[in-house]
Structures are given as C-alpha cells and as structure tokens.
Amino acid sequence: MTVLYSIALFLGAAVFEIGGAWLVWQGIREHRGWVWIGTGVIALGIYGVFASLQPDANFGRILAAYGGVFVAGSLAWGMVVDGFRPDRWDVTGALICLIGVAIIMYAPRPA
C-alpha cells in the first residue's frame, strides 16, 4: 500500500508542479496576466507539500525520482493541454526516466 500511496503523491505533485509552471508560462509568455502567474506560484507551493509527504525520508532521493515523473508528466501535460505529439524518442526517454524512478524509489534496500 505504501507504493500506491507514493505513486499517488508523485502524480499529485506532477499536476501541481507542471500545472503551476504552465500557468506561470501562460501568464508571462501568453500575456494572460498576474492572476495566472499568482495562481501558478500557489500551485508550485502545493507541489512542495506533495513532495514532502512522500514516505521516504531522503529529500535527495525523492527529488531525484520526481525528476523522472516530471519528464513523463510534462510530455503528458503537453499532449492533453497543448496538443503536443511526442515522437518515439520522447516516449522512449520518458519510459527510461520512469524505470529510473522505479529503481530509485522502490528497489529493495537493507533496513
């Protein structure tokens, strides 16, 4: 059950970090204004809360693993929100990152 909880936290973190960054991008690059930017900053703060709730106590491990989730999540966000179509190399890279996440987070370790 701990692995499922951890995965759920990674997914929540991805929504808030990628969504927050996207809102800031929209506010600045698409000239949508300060409300979009401010909402993005709040979402980025909520991302930090999700990351801190991970069961593993090692900040470096959590953030390193989340990097792989961020890569795959960013491609997925682009597909859903912006109509981006990743090529086979994007997909291959994202899969490699997710394998890395699984190794970093869920490999058996001595107690």
C-alpha positions in Angstrom: 0.0 0.0 0.0 3.0 2.3 0.6 4.0 2.1 -3.0 0.5 3.1 -4.2 0.4 6.0 -1.8 3.9 7.1 -3.0 2.7 6.9 -6.7 -0.4 8.9 -5.9 1.8 11.6 -4.2 4.0 11.7 -7.3 1.0 12.1 -9.6 -0.4 14.9 -7.4 3.0 16.6 -7.3 3.2 16.4 -11.1 -0.2 18.0 -11.6 0.7 20.9 -9.3 4.2 21.5 -10.4 3.6 21.1 -14.1 0.3 22.9 -13.9 1.8 25.7 -11.9 4.7 26.1 -14.3 2.2 26.1 -17.2 0.2 28.8 -15.5 3.2 31.0 -15.0 4.2 30.4 -18.6 0.7 31.4 -19.8 0.8 34.5 -17.6 4.2 35.6 -19.0 4.5 34.2 -22.4 0.9 34.4 -23.5 0.3 37.7 -21.7 -2.5 36.4 -19.6 -1.5 38.5 -16.6 -0.7 38.4 -12.9 -3.7 36.3 -11.8 -2.4 33.4 -13.9 1.2 33.9 -12.6 0.0 34.1 -9.0 -2.2 31.0 -9.3 0.9 29.2 -10.8 3.0 30.3 -7.9 0.5 28.9 -5.4 0.3 25.7 -7.3 4.1 25.4 -7.2 3.9 25.8 -3.5 1.3 23.0 -3.2 3.7 20.8 -5.3 6.2 21.2 -2.5 3.7 20.0 0.1 3.0 16.8 -2.0 6.7 16.1 -2.3 7.2 16.5 1.4 4.5 13.9 2.2 6.5 11.0 0.5 7.1 8.1 2.9 10.8 8.1 2.2 12.7 10.5 4.4 15.5 11.3 1.9 15.0 14.6 0.2 17.6 13.9 -2.5 16.0 10.6 -3.4 12.5 12.0 -3.6 13.5 14.9 -5.8 15.7 12.7 -8.0 12.9 10.3 -8.5 10.4 13.0 -9.0 12.6 14.3 -11.9 11.6 11.2 -13.9 8.0 11.7 -13.1 8.3 15.4 -14.2 9.8 14.3 -17.6 6.9 11.9 -18.3 4.3 14.2 -16.8 5.4 17.2 -18.8 5.0 15.2 -22.1 1.6 14.0 -21.0 0.6 17.6 -20.0 1.7 18.9 -23.4 -0.4 16.2 -25.1 -3.5 16.9 -23.2 -3.4 20.7 -22.8 -1.4 21.9 -25.7 -1.9 19.3 -28.4 1.8 18.3 -28.4 2.5 15.0 -30.1 5.7 13.3 -28.8 7.8 11.4 -31.1 9.2 7.9 -30.4 12.4 9.4 -28.8 10.3 11.5 -26.4 8.3 8.4 -25.4 11.5 6.2 -25.1 13.2 8.8 -23.0 10.1 9.2 -20.7 9.9 5.4 -20.2 13.6 5.3 -19.3 13.0 8.0 -16.8 10.1 6.1 -15.2 12.2 3.0 -15.0 14.8 5.1 -13.1 12.0 6.3 -10.8 11.0 2.8 -10.0 14.6 1.8 -9.3 15.4 4.8 -7.1 12.2 4.7 -5.1 11.1 1.0 -4.9 14.3 -1.1 -5.1 14.7 -3.3 -2.0 17.2 -1.7 0.4 18.6 -3.1 3.7 16.7 -1.8 6.7 
